[in-house]
Amino acid sequence: MKKMLATLMALGLALSLAACSTSSGSSAAANSNNSSATSDTASGSDKVWLVATDTVFVPFEYTDEQGNFVGIDVDILAAIAEDQGFQYEMNSIGWDGAVAAVQTGQADAIMAGASIKQERIESGWIFSDGYYTATQTIAVPEDSDIASFEDLRGTSVAVKNGTAGADYAESLKDEYGFTITYFDDSPTMYQDVIIGNSSACFEDTPVMLAYIKQKGIALKVPEGLESEGSPYALAIMNEDNQEFLDLFNAGLANIKANGTYDEIIAKYLE
Ligand code: GLN
């Protein structure tokens, strides 16, 4: 019991440290972008778009070994800002926090591997064009026999609050008779499966595969259990920020056409 408490405390400390370094890393990224945007922008707009993101959603946003906040979302936004000549600040505050920041107007947009979902559109989210399509699925301990949803019966699974993975688990729980525990961030959710409290966790397929590969953690992704999947997009709630969506979409089309988009994807996912 004592040992478990110590592990949990160490984990909490690691997470709070990660949260610090990501936010300073992201503001550094935003600053370097700001200076280039000011020097070559013709529009002359002083507007700094505030974009909220997740803390650890590998390889879309995370802190690398050098302490830099990096990832596909980080690089795509930087490339689009450069292409369109706008200024922005990317703040890494976690999935729930980023959603709340946009809902309360503290951030203009969320860019955090956010899946386009009908329920989200119905509740007021306005999405950009999609930039990467992902399904959701489960990860289980490396030595687990779980190979189907039926194998989850009578167990408890882990999800990240408010995510498409959580929705997927919720849509299956009655049919397959499992319970759900909710976590605030991905690393804590994975940890709960590793220590054996949860039998599996539900999250985006490319994200779990990349995280397992990057960290070498003892999880695996059984085949054939993916959700239908949908594209990731930047999202706003306030219609007044439509201008930002337009800039984003125009820049996304350009970086897709000029090869920058492919380079970014290849850099993080091979
Ligand atoms: N793609 C998932 C969603 O939109 C998870 C996003 C995340 O956890 N950053 O809900």
py3Dmol code that shows the C-alpha trace and the ligand (Angstrom):
import py3Dmol

protein = """\
ATOM      1  CA  MET A   1       0.000   0.000   0.000  1.00  0.00           C
ATOM      2  CA  LYS A   2       2.800   2.367   0.980  1.00  0.00           C
ATOM      3  CA  LYS A   3       4.658   1.510  -2.187  1.00  0.00           C
ATOM      4  CA  MET A   4       1.598   2.204  -4.289  1.00  0.00           C
ATOM      5  CA  LEU A   5       1.135   5.569  -2.610  1.00  0.00           C
ATOM      6  CA  ALA A   6       4.749   6.460  -3.333  1.00  0.00           C
ATOM      7  CA  THR A   7       4.323   5.475  -6.975  1.00  0.00           C
ATOM      8  CA  LEU A   8       1.194   7.568  -7.243  1.00  0.00           C
ATOM      9  CA  MET A   9       2.929  10.541  -5.623  1.00  0.00           C
ATOM     10  CA  ALA A  10       5.902  10.208  -7.957  1.00  0.00           C
ATOM     11  CA  LEU A  11       3.522  10.043 -10.874  1.00  0.00           C
ATOM     12  CA  GLY A  12       1.725  13.163  -9.680  1.00  0.00           C
ATOM     13  CA  LEU A  13       5.031  15.003  -9.413  1.00  0.00           C
ATOM     14  CA  ALA A  14       6.122  13.854 -12.868  1.00  0.00           C
ATOM     15  CA  LEU A  15       2.819  15.054 -14.267  1.00  0.00           C
ATOM     16  CA  SER A  16       2.997  18.460 -12.637  1.00  0.00           C
ATOM     17  CA  LEU A  17       6.570  18.851 -13.911  1.00  0.00           C
ATOM     18  CA  ALA A  18       5.436  17.837 -17.371  1.00  0.00           C
ATOM     19  CA  ALA A  19       2.674  20.427 -17.195  1.00  0.00           C
ATOM     20  CA  CYS A  20       5.224  23.170 -16.365  1.00  0.00           C
ATOM     21  CA  SER A  21       7.671  22.364 -19.089  1.00  0.00           C
ATOM     22  CA  THR A  22       4.979  22.035 -21.726  1.00  0.00           C
ATOM     23  CA  SER A  23       3.550  25.443 -21.078  1.00  0.00           C
ATOM     24  CA  SER A  24       6.932  27.178 -21.177  1.00  0.00           C
ATOM     25  CA  GLY A  25       7.881  25.132 -24.243  1.00  0.00           C
ATOM     26  CA  SER A  26       4.712  26.075 -26.029  1.00  0.00           C
ATOM     27  CA  SER A  27       5.016  29.755 -25.294  1.00  0.00           C
ATOM     28  CA  ALA A  28       8.584  29.658 -26.623  1.00  0.00           C
ATOM     29  CA  ALA A  29       7.254  28.074 -29.791  1.00  0.00           C
ATOM     30  CA  ALA A  30       4.586  30.734 -30.007  1.00  0.00           C
ATOM     31  CA  ASN A  31       7.121  33.520 -29.463  1.00  0.00           C
ATOM     32  CA  SER A  32       9.442  32.401 -32.188  1.00  0.00           C
ATOM     33  CA  ASN A  33       6.458  32.188 -34.478  1.00  0.00           C
ATOM     34  CA  ASN A  34       5.270  35.632 -33.434  1.00  0.00           C
ATOM     35  CA  SER A  35       8.495  37.290 -34.436  1.00  0.00           C
ATOM     36  CA  SER A  36       8.519  35.716 -37.875  1.00  0.00           C
ATOM     37  CA  ALA A  37       4.841  36.527 -38.318  1.00  0.00           C
ATOM     38  CA  THR A  38       5.349  40.189 -37.444  1.00  0.00           C
ATOM     39  CA  SER A  39       8.282  40.604 -39.772  1.00  0.00           C
ATOM     40  CA  ASP A  40       6.656  39.233 -42.888  1.00  0.00           C
ATOM     41  CA  THR A  41       2.943  39.721 -42.426  1.00  0.00           C
ATOM     42  CA  ALA A  42       1.243  42.146 -44.737  1.00  0.00           C
ATOM     43  CA  SER A  43      -2.097  42.118 -42.943  1.00  0.00           C
ATOM     44  CA  GLY A  44      -0.590  43.956 -39.969  1.00  0.00           C
ATOM     45  CA  SER A  45      -3.167  42.505 -37.596  1.00  0.00           C
ATOM     46  CA  ASP A  46      -2.108  42.603 -33.960  1.00  0.00           C
ATOM     47  CA  LYS A  47      -4.520  39.860 -33.053  1.00  0.00           C
ATOM     48  CA  VAL A  48      -2.857  36.957 -31.257  1.00  0.00           C
ATOM     49  CA  TRP A  49      -5.055  33.876 -31.589  1.00  0.00           C
ATOM     50  CA  LEU A  50      -5.132  31.853 -28.383  1.00  0.00           C
ATOM     51  CA  VAL A  51      -5.089  28.128 -29.077  1.00  0.00           C
ATOM     52  CA  ALA A  52      -5.494  25.634 -26.236  1.00  0.00           C
ATOM     53  CA  THR A  53      -4.093  22.123 -26.490  1.00  0.00           C
ATOM     54  CA  ASP A  54      -3.595  18.881 -24.588  1.00  0.00           C
ATOM     55  CA  THR A  55      -0.532  18.108 -22.448  1.00  0.00           C
ATOM     56  CA  VAL A  56       0.395  14.587 -23.568  1.00  0.00           C
ATOM     57  CA  PHE A  57      -1.244  13.274 -26.740  1.00  0.00           C
ATOM     58  CA  VAL A  58       1.648  11.622 -28.556  1.00  0.00           C
ATOM     59  CA  PRO A  59       2.642  12.344 -31.309  1.00  0.00           C
ATOM     60  CA  PHE A  60       0.252  15.300 -31.729  1.00  0.00           C
ATOM     61  CA  GLU A  61       1.478  17.197 -28.661  1.00  0.00           C
ATOM     62  CA  TYR A  62       4.003  16.255 -25.988  1.00  0.00           C
ATOM     63  CA  THR A  63       7.257  17.391 -24.417  1.00  0.00           C
ATOM     64  CA  ASP A  64      10.337  15.792 -25.973  1.00  0.00           C
ATOM     65  CA  GLU A  65      13.490  14.679 -24.147  1.00  0.00           C
ATOM     66  CA  GLN A  66      15.011  18.139 -24.551  1.00  0.00           C
ATOM     67  CA  GLY A  67      11.991  19.685 -22.852  1.00  0.00           C
ATOM     68  CA  ASN A  68      10.536  21.189 -26.033  1.00  0.00           C
ATOM     69  CA  PHE A  69       6.797  21.092 -26.596  1.00  0.00           C
ATOM     70  CA  VAL A  70       6.484  19.411 -29.998  1.00  0.00           C
ATOM     71  CA  GLY A  71       4.155  17.323 -32.153  1.00  0.00           C
ATOM     72  CA  ILE A  72       2.025  17.206 -35.268  1.00  0.00           C
ATOM     73  CA  ASP A  73      -0.512  19.750 -33.948  1.00  0.00           C
ATOM     74  CA  VAL A  74       2.296  22.073 -32.825  1.00  0.00           C
ATOM     75  CA  ASP A  75       4.093  21.913 -36.181  1.00  0.00           C
ATOM     76  CA  ILE A  76       0.958  22.124 -38.324  1.00  0.00           C
ATOM     77  CA  LEU A  77      -0.250  25.217 -36.488  1.00  0.00           C
ATOM     78  CA  ALA A  78       3.211  26.822 -36.768  1.00  0.00           C
ATOM     79  CA  ALA A  79       3.363  26.068 -40.506  1.00  0.00           C
ATOM     80  CA  ILE A  80      -0.158  27.410 -41.102  1.00  0.00           C
ATOM     81  CA  ALA A  81       0.562  30.573 -39.089  1.00  0.00           C
ATOM     82  CA  GLU A  82       3.682  31.181 -41.130  1.00  0.00           C
ATOM     83  CA  ASP A  83       1.810  30.579 -44.374  1.00  0.00           C
ATOM     84  CA  GLN A  84      -1.070  32.884 -43.410  1.00  0.00           C
ATOM     85  CA  GLY A  85       0.971  35.430 -41.431  1.00  0.00           C
ATOM     86  CA  PHE A  86      -1.039  35.371 -38.217  1.00  0.00           C
ATOM     87  CA  GLN A  87       0.167  35.426 -34.630  1.00  0.00           C
ATOM     88  CA  TYR A  88      -0.872  32.856 -32.062  1.00  0.00           C
ATOM     89  CA  GLU A  89      -0.080  31.464 -28.666  1.00  0.00           C
ATOM     90  CA  MET A  90      -0.451  27.753 -28.037  1.00  0.00           C
ATOM     91  CA  ASN A  91      -1.183  26.832 -24.435  1.00  0.00           C
ATOM     92  CA  SER A  92      -0.851  23.256 -23.259  1.00  0.00           C
ATOM     93  CA  ILE A  93      -3.495  22.850 -20.563  1.00  0.00           C
ATOM     94  CA  GLY A  94      -4.898  19.336 -21.010  1.00  0.00           C
ATOM     95  CA  TRP A  95      -7.915  18.050 -22.947  1.00  0.00           C
ATOM     96  CA  ASP A  96     -10.586  18.988 -20.396  1.00  0.00           C
ATOM     97  CA  GLY A  97      -8.924  22.293 -19.670  1.00  0.00           C
ATOM     98  CA  ALA A  98      -8.646  23.150 -23.360  1.00  0.00           C
ATOM     99  CA  VAL A  99     -12.314  22.321 -23.962  1.00  0.00           C
ATOM    100  CA  ALA A 100     -13.334  24.465 -20.972  1.00  0.00           C
ATOM    101  CA  ALA A 101     -11.056  27.324 -22.087  1.00  0.00           C
ATOM    102  CA  VAL A 102     -12.826  27.521 -25.462  1.00  0.00           C
ATOM    103  CA  GLN A 103     -16.266  27.129 -23.873  1.00  0.00           C
ATOM    104  CA  THR A 104     -15.607  30.058 -21.524  1.00  0.00           C
ATOM    105  CA  GLY A 105     -13.903  32.227 -24.136  1.00  0.00           C
ATOM    106  CA  GLN A 106     -10.491  32.121 -22.470  1.00  0.00           C
ATOM    107  CA  ALA A 107      -9.102  30.524 -25.626  1.00  0.00           C
ATOM    108  CA  ASP A 108     -10.166  31.180 -29.209  1.00  0.00           C
ATOM    109  CA  ALA A 109      -9.713  27.617 -30.420  1.00  0.00           C
ATOM    110  CA  ILE A 110      -8.707  24.100 -29.457  1.00  0.00           C
ATOM    111  CA  MET A 111      -6.170  22.118 -31.452  1.00  0.00           C
ATOM    112  CA  ALA A 112      -5.583  18.856 -29.627  1.00  0.00           C
ATOM    113  CA  GLY A 113      -6.310  15.987 -31.972  1.00  0.00           C
ATOM    114  CA  ALA A 114      -9.973  16.913 -31.542  1.00  0.00           C
ATOM    115  CA  SER A 115     -12.210  14.507 -33.461  1.00  0.00           C
ATOM    116  CA  ILE A 116     -15.056  15.920 -35.529  1.00  0.00           C
ATOM    117  CA  LYS A 117     -18.179  14.421 -33.957  1.00  0.00           C
ATOM    118  CA  GLN A 118     -21.835  15.040 -34.711  1.00  0.00           C
ATOM    119  CA  GLU A 119     -22.687  15.459 -31.007  1.00  0.00           C
ATOM    120  CA  ARG A 120     -20.000  18.107 -30.682  1.00  0.00           C
ATOM    121  CA  ILE A 121     -21.311  20.026 -33.704  1.00  0.00           C
ATOM    122  CA  GLU A 122     -24.797  19.833 -32.188  1.00  0.00           C
ATOM    123  CA  SER A 123     -23.497  21.239 -28.915  1.00  0.00           C
ATOM    124  CA  GLY A 124     -21.997  24.281 -30.626  1.00  0.00           C
ATOM    125  CA  TRP A 125     -18.506  23.324 -31.753  1.00  0.00           C
ATOM    126  CA  ILE A 126     -17.481  24.639 -35.151  1.00  0.00           C
ATOM    127  CA  PHE A 127     -14.736  22.582 -36.808  1.00  0.00           C
ATOM    128  CA  SER A 128     -12.119  23.449 -39.406  1.00  0.00           C
ATOM    129  CA  ASP A 129     -11.346  21.105 -42.270  1.00  0.00           C
ATOM    130  CA  GLY A 130      -9.954  17.808 -41.038  1.00  0.00           C
ATOM    131  CA  TYR A 131      -6.200  17.232 -40.993  1.00  0.00           C
ATOM    132  CA  TYR A 132      -5.786  13.620 -39.824  1.00  0.00           C
ATOM    133  CA  THR A 133      -8.229  10.728 -39.519  1.00  0.00           C
ATOM    134  CA  ALA A 134      -8.086   8.482 -36.478  1.00  0.00           C
ATOM    135  CA  THR A 135     -10.103   5.646 -34.971  1.00  0.00           C
ATOM    136  CA  GLN A 136     -10.428   4.792 -31.266  1.00  0.00           C
ATOM    137  CA  THR A 137      -9.618   1.394 -29.826  1.00  0.00           C
ATOM    138  CA  ILE A 138      -8.295  -0.314 -26.677  1.00  0.00           C
ATOM    139  CA  ALA A 139      -4.860  -1.020 -25.244  1.00  0.00           C
ATOM    140  CA  VAL A 140      -4.310  -3.842 -22.744  1.00  0.00           C
ATOM    141  CA  PRO A 141      -1.301  -5.084 -20.755  1.00  0.00           C
ATOM    142  CA  GLU A 142       1.278  -6.806 -22.953  1.00  0.00           C
ATOM    143  CA  ASP A 143       0.629 -10.167 -21.254  1.00  0.00           C
ATOM    144  CA  SER A 144      -3.175  -9.849 -21.296  1.00  0.00           C
ATOM    145  CA  ASP A 145      -5.433 -12.363 -23.066  1.00  0.00           C
ATOM    146  CA  ILE A 146      -8.040  -9.700 -23.865  1.00  0.00           C
ATOM    147  CA  ALA A 147      -8.683  -9.846 -27.595  1.00  0.00           C
ATOM    148  CA  SER A 148     -12.359  -8.851 -27.893  1.00  0.00           C
ATOM    149  CA  PHE A 149     -14.874  -6.590 -26.138  1.00  0.00           C
ATOM    150  CA  GLU A 150     -16.473  -9.765 -24.725  1.00  0.00           C
ATOM    151  CA  ASP A 151     -13.243 -10.310 -22.760  1.00  0.00           C
ATOM    152  CA  LEU A 152     -13.855  -7.009 -20.927  1.00  0.00           C
ATOM    153  CA  ARG A 153     -16.973  -8.394 -19.195  1.00  0.00           C
ATOM    154  CA  GLY A 154     -16.909  -7.882 -15.431  1.00  0.00           C
ATOM    155  CA  THR A 155     -13.803  -5.696 -15.569  1.00  0.00           C
ATOM    156  CA  SER A 156     -13.202  -1.968 -15.304  1.00  0.00           C
ATOM    157  CA  VAL A 157     -11.713   0.052 -18.147  1.00  0.00           C
ATOM    158  CA  ALA A 158      -9.937   3.434 -18.139  1.00  0.00           C
ATOM    159  CA  VAL A 159     -10.808   6.429 -20.318  1.00  0.00           C
ATOM    160  CA  LYS A 160      -9.860  10.098 -20.569  1.00  0.00           C
ATOM    161  CA  ASN A 161     -12.687  12.413 -19.578  1.00  0.00           C
ATOM    162  CA  GLY A 162     -14.741  13.903 -22.399  1.00  0.00           C
ATOM    163  CA  THR A 163     -12.916  12.197 -25.248  1.00  0.00           C
ATOM    164  CA  ALA A 164     -14.027  10.177 -28.252  1.00  0.00           C
ATOM    165  CA  GLY A 165     -12.404   7.170 -26.532  1.00  0.00           C
ATOM    166  CA  ALA A 166     -14.664   7.719 -23.518  1.00  0.00           C
ATOM    167  CA  ASP A 167     -17.700   7.921 -25.835  1.00  0.00           C
ATOM    168  CA  TYR A 168     -16.651   4.682 -27.517  1.00  0.00           C
ATOM    169  CA  ALA A 169     -16.325   2.906 -24.155  1.00  0.00           C
ATOM    170  CA  GLU A 170     -19.689   4.300 -23.027  1.00  0.00           C
ATOM    171  CA  SER A 171     -21.336   3.018 -26.210  1.00  0.00           C
ATOM    172  CA  LEU A 172     -20.090  -0.533 -25.484  1.00  0.00           C
ATOM    173  CA  LYS A 173     -20.289  -0.816 -21.711  1.00  0.00           C
ATOM    174  CA  ASP A 174     -23.879  -2.074 -21.361  1.00  0.00           C
ATOM    175  CA  GLU A 175     -23.602  -4.625 -24.135  1.00  0.00           C
ATOM    176  CA  TYR A 176     -20.313  -6.021 -22.823  1.00  0.00           C
ATOM    177  CA  GLY A 177     -20.872  -5.482 -19.098  1.00  0.00           C
ATOM    178  CA  PHE A 178     -17.857  -3.474 -17.981  1.00  0.00           C
ATOM    179  CA  THR A 179     -17.482  -0.367 -15.824  1.00  0.00           C
ATOM    180  CA  ILE A 180     -15.537   2.803 -16.609  1.00  0.00           C
ATOM    181  CA  THR A 181     -13.049   4.852 -14.609  1.00  0.00           C
ATOM    182  CA  TYR A 182     -12.359   8.398 -15.829  1.00  0.00           C
ATOM    183  CA  PHE A 183      -8.936  10.073 -15.912  1.00  0.00           C
ATOM    184  CA  ASP A 184      -7.831  13.623 -16.700  1.00  0.00           C
ATOM    185  CA  ASP A 185      -4.863  12.799 -18.904  1.00  0.00           C
ATOM    186  CA  SER A 186      -3.486   9.990 -21.027  1.00  0.00           C
ATOM    187  CA  PRO A 187      -0.346   8.997 -19.033  1.00  0.00           C
ATOM    188  CA  THR A 188      -2.368   8.506 -15.817  1.00  0.00           C
ATOM    189  CA  MET A 189      -4.932   6.467 -17.745  1.00  0.00           C
ATOM    190  CA  TYR A 190      -2.217   4.206 -19.257  1.00  0.00           C
ATOM    191  CA  GLN A 191      -0.632   3.844 -15.818  1.00  0.00           C
ATOM    192  CA  ASP A 192      -3.888   2.511 -14.394  1.00  0.00           C
ATOM    193  CA  VAL A 193      -3.820  -0.293 -16.970  1.00  0.00           C
ATOM    194  CA  ILE A 194      -0.124  -1.012 -16.405  1.00  0.00           C
ATOM    195  CA  ILE A 195      -0.565  -1.378 -12.642  1.00  0.00           C
ATOM    196  CA  GLY A 196      -3.560  -3.650 -13.247  1.00  0.00           C
ATOM    197  CA  ASN A 197      -6.388  -1.544 -11.819  1.00  0.00           C
ATOM    198  CA  SER A 198      -8.046  -1.316 -15.230  1.00  0.00           C
ATOM    199  CA  SER A 199      -8.170  -4.164 -17.731  1.00  0.00           C
ATOM    200  CA  ALA A 200      -7.889  -1.850 -20.738  1.00  0.00           C
ATOM    201  CA  CYS A 201      -7.990   1.778 -21.779  1.00  0.00           C
ATOM    202  CA  PHE A 202      -9.838   3.390 -24.681  1.00  0.00           C
ATOM    203  CA  GLU A 203      -8.076   6.021 -26.757  1.00  0.00           C
ATOM    204  CA  ASP A 204      -7.153   7.010 -30.304  1.00  0.00           C
ATOM    205  CA  THR A 205      -5.382   4.186 -32.156  1.00  0.00           C
ATOM    206  CA  PRO A 206      -2.379   6.123 -33.592  1.00  0.00           C
ATOM    207  CA  VAL A 207      -1.863   7.840 -30.237  1.00  0.00           C
ATOM    208  CA  MET A 208      -1.675   4.641 -28.211  1.00  0.00           C
ATOM    209  CA  LEU A 209       0.593   2.971 -30.781  1.00  0.00           C
ATOM    210  CA  ALA A 210       2.935   5.977 -30.809  1.00  0.00           C
ATOM    211  CA  TYR A 211       2.993   6.294 -27.018  1.00  0.00           C
ATOM    212  CA  ILE A 212       3.729   2.580 -26.522  1.00  0.00           C
ATOM    213  CA  LYS A 213       6.552   2.835 -29.069  1.00  0.00           C
ATOM    214  CA  GLN A 214       7.975   6.071 -27.673  1.00  0.00           C
ATOM    215  CA  LYS A 215       7.908   5.060 -23.989  1.00  0.00           C
ATOM    216  CA  GLY A 216       8.373   1.313 -24.424  1.00  0.00           C
ATOM    217  CA  ILE A 217       5.546   0.717 -21.937  1.00  0.00           C
ATOM    218  CA  ALA A 218       4.117  -2.787 -21.421  1.00  0.00           C
ATOM    219  CA  LEU A 219       0.853  -2.307 -23.322  1.00  0.00           C
ATOM    220  CA  LYS A 220      -0.372  -3.670 -26.645  1.00  0.00           C
ATOM    221  CA  VAL A 221      -3.245  -2.860 -28.989  1.00  0.00           C
ATOM    222  CA  PRO A 222      -5.393  -5.891 -29.945  1.00  0.00           C
ATOM    223  CA  GLU A 223      -6.426  -5.914 -33.585  1.00  0.00           C
ATOM    224  CA  GLY A 224      -9.856  -5.349 -35.074  1.00  0.00           C
ATOM    225  CA  LEU A 225     -11.575  -3.376 -32.299  1.00  0.00           C
ATOM    226  CA  GLU A 226     -11.430   0.094 -33.833  1.00  0.00           C
ATOM    227  CA  SER A 227     -14.301   2.550 -33.896  1.00  0.00           C
ATOM    228  CA  GLU A 228     -15.483   4.014 -37.154  1.00  0.00           C
ATOM    229  CA  GLY A 229     -13.068   6.936 -36.805  1.00  0.00           C
ATOM    230  CA  SER A 230     -13.254  10.566 -37.842  1.00  0.00           C
ATOM    231  CA  PRO A 231     -10.914  13.422 -38.744  1.00  0.00           C
ATOM    232  CA  TYR A 232      -9.097  15.669 -36.290  1.00  0.00           C
ATOM    233  CA  ALA A 233      -9.742  19.370 -36.733  1.00  0.00           C
ATOM    234  CA  LEU A 234      -9.183  22.692 -35.038  1.00  0.00           C
ATOM    235  CA  ALA A 235     -12.390  23.849 -33.353  1.00  0.00           C
ATOM    236  CA  ILE A 236     -13.951  27.074 -32.122  1.00  0.00           C
ATOM    237  CA  MET A 237     -17.227  27.824 -30.371  1.00  0.00           C
ATOM    238  CA  ASN A 238     -17.553  31.568 -30.778  1.00  0.00           C
ATOM    239  CA  GLU A 239     -18.807  32.420 -34.274  1.00  0.00           C
ATOM    240  CA  ASP A 240     -16.816  35.655 -34.137  1.00  0.00           C
ATOM    241  CA  ASN A 241     -13.695  33.530 -34.555  1.00  0.00           C
ATOM    242  CA  GLN A 242     -14.800  32.247 -37.965  1.00  0.00           C
ATOM    243  CA  GLU A 243     -11.987  34.385 -39.413  1.00  0.00           C
ATOM    244  CA  PHE A 244      -9.499  32.167 -37.620  1.00  0.00           C
ATOM    245  CA  LEU A 245     -11.083  29.004 -39.045  1.00  0.00           C
ATOM    246  CA  ASP A 246     -10.875  30.538 -42.526  1.00  0.00           C
ATOM    247  CA  LEU A 247      -7.180  31.356 -42.055  1.00  0.00           C
ATOM    248  CA  PHE A 248      -6.561  27.851 -40.728  1.00  0.00           C
ATOM    249  CA  ASN A 249      -8.354  26.168 -43.636  1.00  0.00           C
ATOM    250  CA  ALA A 250      -6.566  28.312 -46.230  1.00  0.00           C
ATOM    251  CA  GLY A 251      -3.180  27.601 -44.642  1.00  0.00           C
ATOM    252  CA  LEU A 252      -3.944  23.890 -44.301  1.00  0.00           C
ATOM    253  CA  ALA A 253      -4.744  23.672 -48.016  1.00  0.00           C
ATOM    254  CA  ASN A 254      -1.468  25.445 -48.819  1.00  0.00           C
ATOM    255  CA  ILE A 255       0.741  23.285 -46.598  1.00  0.00           C
ATOM    256  CA  LYS A 256      -0.926  20.180 -48.028  1.00  0.00           C
ATOM    257  CA  ALA A 257      -0.221  21.419 -51.560  1.00  0.00           C
ATOM    258  CA  ASN A 258       3.407  22.403 -50.939  1.00  0.00           C
ATOM    259  CA  GLY A 259       4.493  19.229 -49.153  1.00  0.00           C
ATOM    260  CA  THR A 260       4.956  20.737 -45.660  1.00  0.00           C
ATOM    261  CA  TYR A 261       2.030  18.750 -44.276  1.00  0.00           C
ATOM    262  CA  ASP A 262       3.497  15.451 -45.519  1.00  0.00           C
ATOM    263  CA  GLU A 263       6.887  16.336 -44.041  1.00  0.00           C
ATOM    264  CA  ILE A 264       5.337  16.981 -40.633  1.00  0.00           C
ATOM    265  CA  ILE A 265       3.407  13.701 -40.656  1.00  0.00           C
ATOM    266  CA  ALA A 266       6.521  11.795 -41.778  1.00  0.00           C
ATOM    267  CA  LYS A 267       8.596  13.426 -39.027  1.00  0.00           C
ATOM    268  CA  TYR A 268       6.324  12.073 -36.289  1.00  0.00           C
ATOM    269  CA  LEU A 269       4.690   8.973 -37.783  1.00  0.00           C
ATOM    270  CA  GLU A 270       6.470   6.553 -40.035  1.00  0.00           C
TER     271      GLU A 270
END
"""
ligand_1 = """\
10
LIG
N -9.523 12.496 -30.514
C -10.076 12.408 -29.194
C -11.233 13.356 -29.033
O -11.419 14.242 -29.821
C -9.036 12.619 -28.098
C -8.401 13.967 -28.086
C -7.418 14.141 -26.940
O -7.445 13.392 -25.991
N -6.541 15.120 -27.026
O -11.991 13.238 -28.122
"""
view = py3Dmol.view(width=600, height=400)
view.addModel(protein, "pdb")
view.setStyle({"model": 0}, {"cartoon": {"style": "trace"}})
view.addModel(ligand_1, "xyz")
view.setStyle({"model": 1}, {"stick": {}})
view.zoomTo()
view.show()
